[in-house]
Amino acid sequence: MGQKKLKPYSELPVIQKKEAEANTQVLPLPKEPPPAVAADTGKLVFSTIPLAGKGLLSQQTRDALRGLVRARGSLNVVKLRAFVAGSGDTRRVQEITGEVFSDKHQDIPALSVVQVGALPLEGAQIMLEVTAVDRKVVNPNGLGFFSAQTGSSVADAAAKLQAAFAKADLQPSDAVRVTCFVNSIDAAGDWHAPLAPFSAAAVGLVQMMRDAIGPNAACEGVARLKSPPAQPVTFVDSAPGQSAAALVNTPSVILTGIQMAFGQKQDDVRQGYGRLNRVLNALNSDFSRVVSAGTYLLFSSVSGPAQAERIELAGKESAPASTVLPFEGLASSDATMGVDVVAVPR
């Protein structure tokens, strides 16, 4: 019997193993913060997350938010204002906020992210101010929103804020949040001492820009009213476009996240305010119903157009409490200014 002739190795068929199809999982994008939230005025509470000096921006943000969710329990967080220092990507704050609140099956709060020059703790990259809704009424007579009072020092600005409180028949002990802005952390020295009268409040301090630009110091505040104001919305020391304070005793208020403008011309600023007005329209309000506004300027040339636009939109009857200051940056590198507001519904 003849031996079967074997084919050369090169002529053998190549049998390819079918590779198991890779299971590709498409992860859902983190939910974005709402542009604005309506909340019960009587139940609003305010706090500031303690600064941490370890880790980079993402870690500090995630740790702060997780700690907040644990500490607040069932309370509904409705607004966050984040002051970010250092070179971290400010856009990560929004992403992480969406992740943390979504993971805990909680509503994502409205969000304002502002880049600042420095924070008063070495290594700290984020300061978070929190507005939440308590389970019980804690502000039975409403809230007062106070414009930033500028001064030559933190002590000077704090004294002027106390004077504004006095015009509203309030004491520093009635404050629930006080935020001071300085052009130099080092020059601020022992800033805790002049703010001691506001010890019942959540107190924070930020350096607006890396370079010393703008006022030496400015302090703004929110206070719990001792008695109802004469009208549901009453302005104190009213002037064109702004007041020293707005006293508010309406059933609810609207808290917006930051809306940005791109460009330095009047039309550019108008478009930014237009977007903000549309956000308010969606919650049955508009810019004439704004009681407090924060304006974060990246270019001094935007200040004039912003002021003119605010006065025009607010109308003759409205003069919101206002903070208008220069800052290092916003979450978009193309932005020239940002605005967030507190408004009342119609």
Secondary structure, 3 states (H helix, E strand, C coil): CCCCCCCCHHHCCCCCCCCCCCCCCCCCCCCCCCCEEEEEHHHEEEEECCCCCCCCHHHHHHHHHHHHHHHHCCCEEEEEEEEECCCCCCHHHHHHHHHHHHHCCCCCCEEEEEECCECCCCCCCEEEEEEEECCCCCCCCCEEEEEEEEECCHHHHHHHHHHHHHHCCCCHHHEEEEEEEECCHHHHCCCCHHHHHHCCCEEEEEECCCCCCCCCEEEEEEEECCCCCCCCEEEECCECCEECEEEECCCEEEEECCEEECCCCHHHHHHHHHHHHHHHHCCCCCHHHEEEEEEEECCHHHHHHHHHHHHHHHCCCCCCEEEEEECCEECCCCCCEEEEEEECCC
